[in-house]
Amino acid sequence: MSNFLNAIRPLAWDFFPTIVFAALTAMHVDVQWATAAAFSAGIIQLIAVKATGREIGLLQWAGFGLAVVFGAISFITRDPRFVMAKPTLIYFAIAVVMLKRGWMLRYLPEIRLKHGAGLMIGWGYAWAGLMALTGVANAIVALWFTKEWAGFIAVVPLVSKLAMFAAQYANVRHVVRARVTAELAAEAQLQAQAA
């Protein structure tokens, strides 16, 4: 379980402002307060990353930029339809960012890149697909099932991401372990033949 938590930590950190927004929305906090809290969380996150001397990831910049743009429009318009449609646009924008080949490689420990890089690239595209699908689902619920939107946005995006992460974690862990074991066995066999 500790390996799973260590693996999810970087991804949760990248989506921290979104998690703040989703949690506050689920608690029925006013959308403008939830947006302001997510925006503040994004600023704190960027400052923390810079203070530790690390590079700010593409997803962190994208999330922060979207929070600024859509947060400002939410405050100005106060239109609930815009607020309901906003996640669709955000999910589509994030899906486009996630189409960058290899964006997930930074989540794989360097020692495992040799055996898991291809898997992580494939999972990166799967994440882009999940984000686009979530955007489509949000648009459908916002337009045709408006009364159910708050429940949908509070549960479905988070649960789908957790399920995808669990599947990815199990797949990558299994395949990389099998590849490392096979490589060690092949090396042992070569050493035995050489002796």
C-alpha distance (Angstrom), angle and dihedral (degrees) to the residues before:
residue distance angle dihedral
M1 . . .
S2 3.81 . .
N3 3.84 89.6 .
F4 3.81 89.1 53.6
L5 3.82 91.8 49.8
N6 3.81 91.2 47.5
A7 3.80 89.5 51.1
I8 3.81 95.4 48.4
R9 3.81 95.2 46.7
P10 3.86 97.3 81.1
L11 3.80 92.7 46.4
A12 3.81 91.9 47.6
W13 3.80 88.3 49.5
D14 3.83 91.8 53.3
F15 3.80 90.7 50.3
F16 3.82 95.3 40.0
P17 3.84 96.5 118.2
T18 3.81 90.1 47.6
I19 3.80 90.7 49.4
V20 3.81 89.9 50.9
F21 3.80 90.7 50.8
A22 3.82 93.7 46.5
A23 3.81 92.9 47.3
L24 3.80 93.0 50.0
T25 3.80 91.6 45.1
A26 3.81 89.8 51.5
M27 3.82 88.4 53.4
H28 3.84 88.5 53.0
V29 3.81 93.6 -114.0
D30 3.80 112.5 165.4
V31 3.82 109.7 -85.0
Q32 3.79 92.9 -123.9
W33 3.82 91.9 52.8
A34 3.79 90.4 46.1
T35 3.82 90.0 50.1
A36 3.81 91.7 48.6
A37 3.81 90.8 49.1
A38 3.83 91.8 49.3
F39 3.81 90.4 48.0
S40 3.82 90.5 50.0
A41 3.80 90.6 47.5
G42 3.81 88.8 52.6
I43 3.80 92.3 51.8
I44 3.81 92.0 47.6
Q45 3.79 89.7 48.1
L46 3.81 93.6 51.7
I47 3.81 91.2 47.5
A48 3.81 91.0 49.4
V49 3.81 92.3 49.8
K50 3.82 92.1 48.6
A51 3.82 91.7 45.6
T52 3.80 91.0 56.2
G53 3.81 91.2 49.6
R54 3.80 94.3 -118.1
E55 3.78 125.4 137.7
I56 3.80 116.9 -101.1
G57 3.81 107.5 -119.8
L58 3.78 124.8 -127.3
L59 3.82 91.8 -112.5
Q60 3.81 91.3 52.6
W61 3.81 91.6 52.1
A62 3.81 91.7 45.1
G63 3.80 92.4 48.3
F64 3.77 92.4 48.2
G65 3.81 93.6 46.8
L66 3.79 91.7 49.6
A67 3.80 90.7 48.0
V68 3.82 90.4 53.4
V69 3.81 95.5 47.3
F70 3.79 99.1 41.1
G71 3.78 93.2 36.4
A72 3.79 90.7 56.2
I73 3.82 92.2 47.3
S74 3.82 90.9 48.3
F75 3.78 91.4 53.6
I76 3.81 92.7 47.3
T77 3.81 101.1 43.2
R78 3.82 101.9 33.2
D79 3.81 83.9 -162.5
P80 3.81 111.9 150.6
R81 3.82 91.6 -156.3
F82 3.78 89.6 59.8
V83 3.78 90.9 48.9
M84 3.81 90.3 52.1
A85 3.82 92.3 47.9
K86 3.80 93.9 44.1
P87 3.82 95.5 82.1
T88 3.82 90.2 55.2
L89 3.78 91.0 56.9
I90 3.80 91.1 44.2
Y91 3.81 92.7 49.9
F92 3.81 91.3 48.9
A93 3.82 91.5 48.7
I94 3.80 91.7 48.5
A95 3.82 90.1 47.0
V96 3.80 89.1 55.3
V97 3.82 91.0 49.7
M98 3.81 89.5 48.6
L99 3.80 90.6 56.1
K100 3.81 87.4 76.0
R101 3.79 104.5 112.9
G102 3.78 113.3 -111.0
W103 3.80 98.8 7.9
M104 3.82 90.0 138.0
L105 3.80 95.3 54.3
R106 3.80 91.1 92.6
Y107 3.81 89.3 65.5
L108 3.80 92.9 60.1
P109 3.80 116.6 82.3
E110 3.80 110.5 -110.6
I111 3.78 92.1 -118.3
R112 3.83 89.5 60.7
L113 3.82 98.5 45.2
K114 3.81 92.4 93.3
H115 3.79 91.5 60.4
G116 3.80 102.5 29.9
A117 3.81 109.3 34.2
G118 3.81 94.7 99.6
L119 3.79 91.4 48.3
M120 3.79 92.2 50.7
I121 3.80 91.5 49.6
G122 3.81 89.8 52.6
W123 3.79 92.1 46.5
G124 3.81 88.8 50.4
Y125 3.79 89.4 60.7
A126 3.82 90.1 45.4
W127 3.80 89.1 54.8
A128 3.80 90.0 51.3
G129 3.81 88.6 52.9
L130 3.80 92.0 48.8
M131 3.81 91.1 50.9
A132 3.81 91.9 49.9
L133 3.81 90.9 47.2
T134 3.81 90.5 49.4
G135 3.81 88.8 51.4
V136 3.80 91.6 52.7
A137 3.82 91.3 46.9
N138 3.80 90.6 49.9
A139 3.82 91.7 51.7
I140 3.81 91.3 50.3
V141 3.80 93.4 48.9
A142 3.83 93.4 43.0
L143 3.80 93.5 50.7
W144 3.81 103.6 36.0
F145 3.80 106.0 19.1
T146 3.80 100.6 36.1
K147 3.81 95.4 154.7
E148 3.81 90.8 57.4
W149 3.82 94.5 46.6
A150 3.82 97.6 95.9
G151 3.79 91.8 52.9
F152 3.79 91.7 44.7
I153 3.80 95.7 50.5
A154 3.80 92.2 45.3
V155 3.81 95.1 51.5
V156 3.81 117.8 16.6
P157 3.84 101.7 55.6
L158 3.80 93.6 47.1
V159 3.81 95.4 43.2
S160 3.81 92.4 47.1
K161 3.81 91.2 50.7
L162 3.80 92.4 48.1
A163 3.81 90.8 48.8
M164 3.81 91.5 48.6
F165 3.78 91.0 48.0
A166 3.81 92.0 50.1
A167 3.82 91.2 50.0
Q168 3.80 91.8 47.3
Y169 3.80 93.0 46.6
A170 3.81 92.6 50.3
N171 3.81 92.8 45.4
V172 3.80 96.8 46.9
R173 3.80 93.4 43.0
H174 3.82 92.5 49.8
V175 3.80 96.4 45.1
V176 3.81 96.1 42.8
R177 3.81 91.7 48.1
A178 3.81 90.6 49.8
R179 3.81 91.5 49.1
V180 3.81 93.2 47.6
T181 3.82 90.8 47.7
A182 3.82 91.4 49.1
E183 3.80 91.3 48.5
L184 3.81 92.1 49.7
A185 3.81 90.6 48.0
A186 3.82 91.2 50.2
E187 3.81 90.9 49.5
A188 3.80 91.1 48.9
Q189 3.81 90.3 50.0
L190 3.82 91.6 50.4
Q191 3.80 90.6 49.6
A192 3.81 90.7 48.9
Q193 3.82 90.9 50.8
A194 3.79 91.7 47.5
A195 3.81 91.3 52.8
